[in-house]
Amino acid sequence: MKLRVGQTLKSLVDTTGLVVVRCPDQDLSVTCGGHEMSPDAPGERVPAVGGPNGSGLQLGKRYTVDGTDVELLCVQGGEHSVAVDGTEVVQKSAKPLPASD
């Protein structure tokens, strides 16, 4: 799917909701619980595909994937892990402030 900055993605398996903060100009597959996330509100929930639920995402935190210029903001937490092109997202760390000497 072609992502756009500001686009909202919703999970089909739980309550996870993400907003795209930064994305490359290429097609990416963003999945939650093994199912691709959609910009449309899901009707019925579907069961997650394989494996444990994962750690889920925390509300208000930003997530990235190493090697891909993508950044996602969690606007609604959930129980299942999220992946971009098969690689699980990791929480973005805060930038250290400069020293005030």
N, CA, C and O of each residue as an XYZ file, in Angstrom:
404
protein
N       0.847     -1.158      0.000
C       0.000      0.000      0.000
C       0.905      1.238      0.000
O       1.949      1.260      0.651
N       0.495      2.232     -0.720
C       1.206      3.507     -0.767
C       0.775      4.344      0.440
O      -0.391      4.727      0.547
N       1.705      4.626      1.341
C       1.398      5.416      2.535
C       1.534      6.902      2.245
O       2.318      7.312      1.388
N       0.757      7.708      2.975
C       0.832      9.167      2.879
C       1.004      9.731      4.289
O       0.455      9.187      5.247
N       1.758     10.812      4.416
C       1.919     11.470      5.703
C       0.549     11.967      6.154
O      -0.178     12.590      5.381
N       0.201     11.685      7.417
C      -1.084     12.084      7.975
C      -2.159     11.026      7.844
O      -3.242     11.171      8.411
N      -1.880      9.968      7.109
C      -2.855      8.891      6.914
C      -3.044      8.101      8.205
O      -2.072      7.831      8.912
N      -4.284      7.727      8.520
C      -4.582      6.911      9.688
C      -4.749      5.463      9.250
O      -5.431      5.174      8.266
N      -4.116      4.551      9.995
C      -4.229      3.122      9.725
C      -4.882      2.447     10.924
O      -4.540      2.744     12.069
N      -5.818      1.543     10.665
C      -6.521      0.841     11.734
C      -6.359     -0.656     11.567
O      -6.329     -1.175     10.451
N      -6.257     -1.337     12.694
C      -6.061     -2.779     12.712
C      -7.383     -3.512     12.509
O      -8.449     -3.028     12.889
N      -7.284     -4.696     11.897
C      -8.444     -5.566     11.726
C      -8.586     -6.552     12.877
O      -9.633     -7.184     13.027
N      -7.518     -6.693     13.711
C      -7.537     -7.711     14.768
C      -7.731     -7.148     16.172
O      -8.168     -7.872     17.066
N      -7.416     -5.875     16.383
C      -7.611     -5.265     17.704
C      -7.841     -3.765     17.544
O      -8.206     -3.307     16.462
N      -7.634     -3.006     18.602
C      -7.946     -1.572     18.591
C      -6.794     -0.689     18.134
O      -6.923      0.534     18.185
N      -5.680     -1.246     17.692
C      -4.509     -0.462     17.308
C      -4.853      0.544     16.208
O      -5.482      0.204     15.206
N      -4.421      1.797     16.423
C      -4.582      2.850     15.428
C      -3.281      3.620     15.298
O      -2.672      3.977     16.307
N      -2.845      3.882     14.073
C      -1.579      4.568     13.820
C      -1.789      5.728     12.864
O      -2.696      5.706     12.032
N      -0.938      6.747     12.991
C      -0.896      7.849     12.035
C       0.503      7.844     11.429
O       1.494      7.728     12.149
N       0.583      7.970     10.108
C       1.866      7.990      9.408
C       2.480      9.378      9.582
O       1.894     10.378      9.170
N       3.670      9.432     10.198
C       4.378     10.691     10.428
C       5.394     10.933      9.314
O       5.567     12.063      8.858
N       6.060      9.870      8.881
C       7.056      9.958      7.811
C       7.038      8.644      7.054
O       6.906      7.578      7.655
N       7.171      8.718      5.724
C       7.183      7.485      4.936
C       7.954      7.696      3.641
O       8.017      8.814      3.129
N       8.538      6.633      3.111
C       9.242      6.729      1.832
C       8.241      6.729      0.680
O       7.054      6.461      0.869
N       8.734      7.029     -0.495
C       7.888      7.066     -1.686
C       7.881      5.695     -2.359
O       8.286      5.554     -3.512
N       7.417      4.693     -1.624
C       7.323      3.324     -2.152
C       6.209      2.590     -1.432
O       5.734      3.035     -0.387
N       5.798      1.476     -1.990
C       4.742      0.673     -1.360
C       5.298     -0.061     -0.146
O       6.370     -0.663     -0.214
N       4.568     -0.007      0.962
C       4.944     -0.716      2.179
C       3.734     -1.485      2.690
O       2.592     -1.072      2.494
N       3.995     -2.588      3.336
C       2.935     -3.381      3.941
C       3.013     -3.215      5.456
O       3.979     -3.656      6.078
N       2.005     -2.585      6.053
C       1.948     -2.399      7.507
C       0.921     -3.394      8.037
O      -0.259     -3.332      7.689
N       1.389     -4.317      8.890
C       0.508     -5.366      9.400
C       0.407     -5.315     10.916
O       1.325     -4.866     11.603
N      -0.726     -5.786     11.423
C      -0.948     -5.915     12.866
C      -1.594     -7.270     13.084
O      -2.665     -7.543     12.543
N      -0.954     -8.117     13.870
C      -1.490     -9.450     14.112
C      -1.529    -10.302     12.863
O      -2.331    -11.232     12.775
N      -0.670    -10.002     11.885
C      -0.594    -10.784     10.663
C      -1.521    -10.327      9.549
O      -1.490    -10.897      8.459
N      -2.350     -9.308      9.792
C      -3.262     -8.783      8.775
C      -2.885     -7.354      8.437
O      -2.525     -6.579      9.323
N      -2.966     -6.997      7.159
C      -2.613     -5.640      6.741
C      -3.572     -4.629      7.351
O      -4.785     -4.839      7.383
N      -3.005     -3.527      7.836
C      -3.822     -2.459      8.417
C      -4.467     -1.658      7.288
O      -3.940     -1.590      6.178
N      -5.615     -1.055      7.592
C      -6.410     -0.378      6.585
C      -6.747      1.041      7.028
O      -6.879      1.300      8.225
N      -6.889      1.978      6.063
C      -7.311      3.324      6.439
C      -8.789      3.396      6.807
O      -9.235      4.368      7.417
N      -9.537      2.382      6.439
C     -10.974      2.343      6.739
C     -11.219      1.724      8.103
O     -10.450      0.877      8.558
N     -12.289      2.150      8.750
C     -12.670      1.568     10.043
C     -13.109      0.120      9.815
O     -13.939     -0.144      8.945
N     -12.562     -0.815     10.585
C     -12.935     -2.212     10.397
C     -14.362     -2.484     10.870
O     -14.839     -1.878     11.829
N     -15.028     -3.398     10.185
C     -16.364     -3.801     10.593
C     -16.259     -4.827     11.706
O     -16.436     -4.498     12.879
N     -15.976     -6.058     11.345
C     -15.800     -7.135     12.323
C     -14.324     -7.394     12.525
O     -13.522     -7.240     11.603
N     -13.975     -7.781     13.714
C     -12.593     -8.158     14.017
C     -12.322     -9.547     13.447
O     -13.212    -10.397     13.406
N     -11.091     -9.764     13.013
C     -10.679    -11.068     12.515
C      -9.631    -11.615     13.474
O      -8.947    -10.838     14.140
N      -9.488    -12.948     13.560
C      -8.476    -13.498     14.462
C      -7.064    -13.238     13.938
O      -6.829    -13.205     12.730
N      -6.134    -13.053     14.871
C      -4.735    -12.830     14.510
C      -4.165    -14.087     13.881
O      -4.609    -15.198     14.171
N      -3.167    -13.900     13.009
C      -2.532    -15.009     12.318
C      -1.292    -15.445     13.080
O      -0.371    -14.651     13.268
N      -1.258    -16.703     13.522
C      -0.085    -17.324     14.123
C       0.575    -16.569     15.260
O       0.340    -15.378     15.464
N       1.397    -17.281     15.985
C       2.243    -16.709     17.013
C       1.518    -16.012     18.151
O       0.300    -15.840     18.125
N       2.301    -15.611     19.159
C       1.724    -14.897     20.296
C       1.322    -13.486     19.909
O       1.704    -12.991     18.848
N       0.554    -12.843     20.768
C       0.055    -11.506     20.506
C       1.164    -10.486     20.337
O       0.995     -9.521     19.591
N       2.282    -10.666     20.998
C       3.342     -9.660     20.957
C       3.150     -8.659     22.075
O       2.324     -8.850     22.968
N       3.917     -7.598     22.015
C       3.884     -6.620     23.102
C       2.858     -5.518     22.888
O       2.498     -4.823     23.838
N       2.386     -5.347     21.677
C       1.454     -4.258     21.405
C       2.180     -2.924     21.391
O       3.386     -2.866     21.630
N       1.448     -1.852     21.113
C       2.036     -0.523     21.042
C       1.452      0.362     22.128
O       0.323      0.159     22.574
N       2.244      1.358     22.551
C       1.809      2.275     23.605
C       1.289      3.578     22.998
O       1.883      4.131     22.071
N       0.195      4.044     23.529
C      -0.436      5.274     23.085
C       0.525      6.453     23.178
O       1.186      6.641     24.200
N       0.604      7.247     22.115
C       1.424      8.454     22.111
C       2.887      8.250     21.786
O       3.639      9.223     21.725
N       3.314      7.025     21.577
C       4.719      6.746     21.261
C       4.906      6.639     19.757
O       3.988      6.267     19.026
N       6.122      6.975     19.301
C       6.467      6.882     17.884
C       7.270      5.611     17.653
O       8.077      5.207     18.491
N       7.037      4.992     16.507
C       7.672      3.727     16.180
C       8.325      3.802     14.806
O       7.799      4.440     13.895
N       9.474      3.146     14.664
C      10.224      3.126     13.413
C      10.662      1.699     13.099
O      10.488      0.780     13.899
N      11.236      1.547     11.904
C      11.806      0.265     11.478
C      13.207      0.556     10.967
O      13.396      1.450     10.143
N      14.195     -0.198     11.453
C      15.568     -0.010     10.996
C      15.661     -0.292      9.502
O      15.114     -1.280      9.013
N      16.359      0.585      8.779
C      16.571      0.390      7.357
C      15.449      0.928      6.480
O      15.549      0.872      5.255
N      14.390      1.443      7.078
C      13.274      2.009      6.322
C      12.958      3.380      6.897
O      12.903      3.552      8.115
N      12.752      4.354      6.022
C      12.460      5.721      6.472
C      10.964      5.864      6.734
O      10.263      6.585      6.024
N      10.488      5.165      7.763
C       9.075      5.222      8.120
C       8.960      5.510      9.615
O       9.722      4.979     10.423
N       7.994      6.359      9.968
C       7.736      6.672     11.371
C       6.227      6.676     11.575
O       5.492      7.328     10.833
N       5.770      5.941     12.590
C       4.352      5.795     12.882
C       4.076      6.252     14.306
O       4.835      5.933     15.221
N       2.990      7.000     14.499
C       2.571      7.469     15.812
C       1.367      6.645     16.246
O       0.387      6.538     15.509
N       1.437      6.062     17.440
C       0.333      5.259     17.957
C      -0.719      6.189     18.562
O      -0.450      6.881     19.544
N      -1.923      6.202     17.971
C      -3.009      7.043     18.468
C      -4.061      6.225     19.210
O      -4.960      6.777     19.845
N      -3.935      4.896     19.121
C      -4.814      4.011     19.878
C      -4.067      2.704     20.084
O      -3.701      2.030     19.121
N      -3.841      2.349     21.351
C      -3.073      1.158     21.678
C      -3.825     -0.122     21.376
O      -5.046     -0.129     21.222
N      -3.064     -1.209     21.295
C      -3.649     -2.518     21.040
C      -2.805     -3.617     21.651
O      -1.815     -3.349     22.333
N      -3.200     -4.855     21.405
C      -2.545     -6.009     22.026
C      -1.540     -6.706     21.113
O      -0.658     -7.415     21.598
N      -1.657     -6.517     19.807
C      -0.834     -7.259     18.863
C       0.337     -6.433     18.348
O       0.299     -5.202     18.352
N       1.374     -7.132     17.906
C       2.562     -6.453     17.389
C       2.285     -5.927     15.980
O       1.433     -6.449     15.262
N       3.023     -4.887     15.603
C       2.896     -4.246     14.293
C       4.207     -4.427     13.554
O       5.282     -4.333     14.148
N       4.117     -4.689     12.249
C       5.308     -4.872     11.428
C       5.167     -4.097     10.125
O       4.062     -3.895      9.621
N       6.310     -3.664      9.588
C       6.361     -3.000      8.282
C       7.207     -3.878      7.381
O       8.382     -4.119      7.657
N       6.608     -4.353      6.307
C       7.268     -5.286      5.378
C       7.911     -6.463      6.111
O       9.015     -6.885      5.767
N       7.225     -6.987      7.113
C       7.678     -8.176      7.829
C       8.637     -7.921      8.979
O       8.979     -8.856      9.702
N       9.083     -6.683      9.172
C      10.002     -6.346     10.259
C       9.226     -5.624     11.350
O       8.576     -4.610     11.097
N       9.299     -6.159     12.568
C       8.549     -5.568     13.675
C       9.052     -4.159     13.992
O      10.255     -3.898     13.979
N       8.111     -3.257     14.275
C       8.469     -1.872     14.607
C       9.046     -1.811     16.017
O       8.730     -2.640     16.870
N       9.905     -0.806     16.244
C      10.491     -0.581     17.567
C      10.204      0.857     17.977
O      10.087      1.748     17.136
N      10.093      1.062     19.276
C       9.813      2.395     19.791
C      10.997      3.311     19.527
O      12.147      2.943     19.768
N      10.705      4.503     19.032
C      11.751      5.479     18.730
C      12.258      6.074     20.032
O      11.476      6.425     20.915
N      13.573      6.184     20.142
C      14.154      6.747     21.359
C      14.233      8.265     21.243
O      14.304      8.815     20.144
N      14.221      8.918     22.375
C      14.289     10.380     22.418
C      15.690     10.850     22.067
O      16.675     10.182     22.385
N      15.778     12.000     21.411
C      17.076     12.588     21.102
C      17.652     13.219     22.367
O      16.925     13.887     23.103
N      18.934     13.022     22.630
C      19.520     13.658     23.805
C      19.642     15.178     23.598
O      19.945     15.646     22.501
N      19.407     15.909     24.647
C      19.530     17.357     24.582
C      20.994     17.756     24.629
O      21.800     17.056     25.242
N      21.362     18.876     23.990
C      22.749     19.306     24.035
C      23.144     19.761     25.441
O      22.308     20.214     26.223
N      24.398     19.633     25.731
C      24.901     20.068     27.032
C      24.796     21.589     27.166
O      24.949     22.320     26.188
N      24.536     22.045     28.368
C      24.422     23.499     28.593
C      25.574     23.965     29.476
O      25.389     24.263     30.656
N      26.742     24.022     28.895
C      27.943     24.437     29.635
C      28.072     25.912     29.698
O      29.027     26.423     30.285
